[in-house]
Amino acid sequence: MEEITLVWLKRDLRLRDHAPLKGAIERGLPILLVYVAEPSLLQADQSDNRHWRFVWEGLCDLNQSLAPVGTKVLTLYSEVLAALQTIQRHVRIRYLYSHQETGIRLTYERDKAVTVYCREQGISWCEWPQQGVQRGRKNRSGWSEQWDTFMNQPLEDPDWKRATFLNPDRLDFLRDLFWQQPPAPNPAGMQQGGEKKAQRYLRSFLEGRVRDYSRHISKPEASRRSCSRLSPYLAWGNLSVRQVFQATETLRKSGVHAGQIRNFQSRLRWHCHFIQKFEMEPRMELAPINTGFSDYGYDKNPVLLEAWKQGTTGLPLVDACMRCLTATGYLNFRMRAMLVSFLTHQLNLDWREGAAHLARLFLDFEPGIHYPQLQMQAGVTGINQVRIYNPIKQSREQDPEGLFIKKWVPELADIPFPHFHEPWKMSPIEQQFYRFKPGETYPLPVVDPELASKKARDAIWKAQSLPQVKADAKRILAKHTLAKRWR
Ligand SMILES: Cc1cc2nc3c(=O)[nH]c(=O)nc-3n(C[C@H](O)[C@H](O)[C@H](O)COP(=O)(O)OP(=O)(O)OC[C@H]3O[C@@H](n4cnc5c(N)ncnc54)[C@H](O)[C@@H]3O)c2cc1C
């Protein structure tokens, strides 16, 4: 039976800086490129159509680019083991090449099953790191230096001239497994997937948008232009962190926007830092990293939770953020942090109750960033300074003219400054003048943010001083902290 190298594409949908592709070409056997859309993953709590549409667009883009070399990505709708078993009945998979994945429990369990299958079948499975995340680490000693080395190494660009592919005509036996049904198109305001789109975002950022990066980073409206917007492309692998890092290095060394670039580069490092944390402690998907917070006294309140999810809390900036995220899949860092702060501190609801909802809405859902960030903003790590964002203060500071609020909460479109920040405080005469009925035109706030923040602050500070929280904080510091240089 013909022997092949199967390149299993996962969250790495690009043709450049791709070590498994490069390795497969160097191996010399005919190559089969496969992407498997797994029903179990498509139906996971964290999954949304928007993700799979983005992936689909990325695959279409790859196939366009691959046409000149006479191949395409075989795109299957199947569980991975079933797909491998079917392929293996018709050709012999000698090598399985892929990137390492720091994923949710479901993909971790799937990878364990694939390991067993490969061992039984004599398939040699090689996995390459795809960012500065290092597998098997016990602590962070030397992590930062290794990250620097990795980011400065030459890109792993495949030599396509040497590639040979399994003849696609031989794949008819897989017809029943083809992923035939494209996910429904995403709304117009959502970013589209694909390596070419990713390159365009990178170029437009470095050629101009970067200018106001630091100044606009926390502003919900201006950040949409001045931040890179590369996150979905990095999360689904249309770009590697190394490609982005090296592109920014060229600019930094030329001295153009050097300060902005340094600020941006520190985020690229954070990207890998958080994924490293999750790689070393994947139970963070389901439980607080600090075991002292396991029994933190959260409330159960489905009505409040639903108001948060629907963007009907009566706090204008909170609602604008949630509605914008639902419609566009994107929100800047500060507003994401505020949404989690509001959920966990002011509403006193468990971060786990909002985790899957936000994962579904973030077009850039990256488990290794998502869960550690959620826990950090919820204040359950015991090692980070707890920030409780006051949504009214944020509203006044980050959206002073209400451009963002009025766009996403049209009920407030005609309410002038400064009332749209706290519409419930309008006098009866003002309410009549602006035809605004509190609780009817727009909900009354579900909590008093000042009072709720004070209560949350007291509770979380009390928890921080619990012996178990302190003891586990020491363990976390020893395992996960880095050199001061980049903090
Ligand atoms: C609760 C919460 C959940 C989050 N979940 C995700 C997620 O699932 N996927 C995701 O990519 N980011 C997540 N972030 C981090 C951050 O908000 C986004 O990376 C950023 O807003 C993306 O916009 P950008 O690409 O324009 O960022 P830029 O500011 O242009 O940054 C460039 C890249 O650096 C990385 N980055 C930036 N900020 C951070 C950060 N604080 N931590 C880690 N990496 C960062 C991202 O890869 C980003 O694309 C989360 C933040 C919070 C508070």
The ligand as an SDF file (V2000), in Angstrom:
LIG
                    3D

 53 58  0  0  0  0  0  0  0  0999 V2000
  -11.7030   37.8940   29.8210 C   0  0  0  0  0  0  0  0  0  0  0  0
  -10.7740   37.9940   28.6340 C   0  0  0  0  0  0  0  0  0  0  0  0
  -10.7780   36.9990   27.6860 C   0  0  0  0  0  0  0  0  0  0  0  0
   -9.9080   37.0580   26.6050 C   0  0  0  0  0  0  0  0  0  0  0  0
   -9.9590   36.0660   25.6700 N   0  0  0  0  0  0  0  0  0  0  0  0
   -9.1490   36.0990   24.6040 C   0  0  0  0  0  0  0  0  0  0  0  0
   -9.2050   35.0800   23.6080 C   0  0  0  0  0  0  0  0  0  0  0  0
   -9.9840   34.1210   23.7030 O   0  0  0  0  0  0  0  0  0  0  0  0
   -8.3690   35.1780   22.5380 N   0  0  0  0  0  0  0  0  0  0  0  0
   -7.4790   36.2260   22.4010 C   0  0  0  0  0  0  0  0  0  0  0  0
   -6.7590   36.2760   21.4120 O   0  0  0  0  0  0  0  0  0  0  0  0
   -7.4030   37.1820   23.3450 N   0  0  0  0  0  0  0  0  0  0  0  0
   -8.2060   37.1690   24.4300 C   0  0  0  0  0  0  0  0  0  0  0  0
   -8.1240   38.1660   25.3730 N   0  0  0  0  0  0  0  0  0  0  0  0
   -7.0090   39.1240   25.3040 C   0  0  0  0  0  0  0  0  0  0  0  0
   -7.2450   40.4450   24.5350 C   0  0  0  0  0  0  0  0  0  0  0  0
   -8.4080   41.0800   24.9570 O   0  0  0  0  0  0  0  0  0  0  0  0
   -7.2790   40.2490   23.0340 C   0  0  0  0  0  0  0  0  0  0  0  0
   -6.1690   39.4830   22.6150 O   0  0  0  0  0  0  0  0  0  0  0  0
   -7.2040   41.5730   22.2600 C   0  0  0  0  0  0  0  0  0  0  0  0
   -8.2220   42.4190   22.6810 O   0  0  0  0  0  0  0  0  0  0  0  0
   -7.3030   41.2860   20.7780 C   0  0  0  0  0  0  0  0  0  0  0  0
   -7.3190   42.4600   20.0230 O   0  0  0  0  0  0  0  0  0  0  0  0
   -6.1220   42.8440   19.0450 P   0  0  0  0  0  0  0  0  0  0  0  0
   -5.7300   41.6910   18.2170 O   0  0  0  0  0  0  0  0  0  0  0  0
   -6.5590   44.0640   18.3140 O   0  0  0  0  0  0  0  0  0  0  0  0
   -5.0000   43.1420   20.1170 O   0  0  0  0  0  0  0  0  0  0  0  0
   -3.6240   43.9320   20.0610 P   0  0  0  0  0  0  0  0  0  0  0  0
   -3.6500   44.8760   21.1970 O   0  0  0  0  0  0  0  0  0  0  0  0
   -3.3710   44.4730   18.7200 O   0  0  0  0  0  0  0  0  0  0  0  0
   -2.5670   42.8070   20.4570 O   0  0  0  0  0  0  0  0  0  0  0  0
   -1.9320   41.9360   19.5090 C   0  0  0  0  0  0  0  0  0  0  0  0
   -2.0550   40.5110   19.9410 C   0  0  0  0  0  0  0  0  0  0  0  0
   -1.4630   40.3150   21.2230 O   0  0  0  0  0  0  0  0  0  0  0  0
   -2.2220   39.3750   21.9740 C   0  0  0  0  0  0  0  0  0  0  0  0
   -2.7760   40.0370   23.1460 N   0  0  0  0  0  0  0  0  0  0  0  0
   -3.1790   41.3160   23.2690 C   0  0  0  0  0  0  0  0  0  0  0  0
   -3.5940   41.5670   24.5170 N   0  0  0  0  0  0  0  0  0  0  0  0
   -3.4570   40.4270   25.1980 C   0  0  0  0  0  0  0  0  0  0  0  0
   -3.6980   40.0600   26.5430 C   0  0  0  0  0  0  0  0  0  0  0  0
   -4.1580   40.9220   27.4420 N   0  0  0  0  0  0  0  0  0  0  0  0
   -3.4380   38.7940   26.9160 N   0  0  0  0  0  0  0  0  0  0  0  0
   -2.9550   37.8980   26.0330 C   0  0  0  0  0  0  0  0  0  0  0  0
   -2.6940   38.1950   24.7520 N   0  0  0  0  0  0  0  0  0  0  0  0
   -2.9370   39.4430   24.3370 C   0  0  0  0  0  0  0  0  0  0  0  0
   -3.3310   38.8870   21.0550 C   0  0  0  0  0  0  0  0  0  0  0  0
   -2.9010   37.7500   20.3780 O   0  0  0  0  0  0  0  0  0  0  0  0
   -3.4890   40.0460   20.0950 C   0  0  0  0  0  0  0  0  0  0  0  0
   -4.0350   39.6850   18.8670 O   0  0  0  0  0  0  0  0  0  0  0  0
   -9.0010   38.1370   26.4760 C   0  0  0  0  0  0  0  0  0  0  0  0
   -9.0130   39.1450   27.4390 C   0  0  0  0  0  0  0  0  0  0  0  0
   -9.8890   39.0760   28.5100 C   0  0  0  0  0  0  0  0  0  0  0  0
   -9.8940   40.1710   29.5190 C   0  0  0  0  0  0  0  0  0  0  0  0
  1  2  1  0
  2  3  1  0
  2 52  2  0
  3  4  2  0
  4  5  1  0
  4 50  1  0
  5  6  2  0
  6  7  1  0
  6 13  1  0
  7  8  2  0
  7  9  1  0
  9 10  1  0
 10 11  2  0
 10 12  1  0
 12 13  2  0
 13 14  1  0
 14 15  1  0
 14 50  1  0
 15 16  1  0
 16 17  1  0
 16 18  1  0
 18 19  1  0
 18 20  1  0
 20 21  1  0
 20 22  1  0
 22 23  1  0
 23 24  1  0
 24 25  2  0
 24 26  1  0
 24 27  1  0
 27 28  1  0
 28 29  2  0
 28 30  1  0
 28 31  1  0
 31 32  1  0
 32 33  1  0
 33 34  1  0
 33 48  1  0
 34 35  1  0
 35 36  1  0
 35 46  1  0
 36 37  1  0
 36 45  1  0
 37 38  2  0
 38 39  1  0
 39 40  1  0
 39 45  2  0
 40 41  1  0
 40 42  2  0
 42 43  1  0
 43 44  2  0
 44 45  1  0
 46 47  1  0
 46 48  1  0
 48 49  1  0
 50 51  2  0
 51 52  1  0
 52 53  1  0
M  END
$$$$
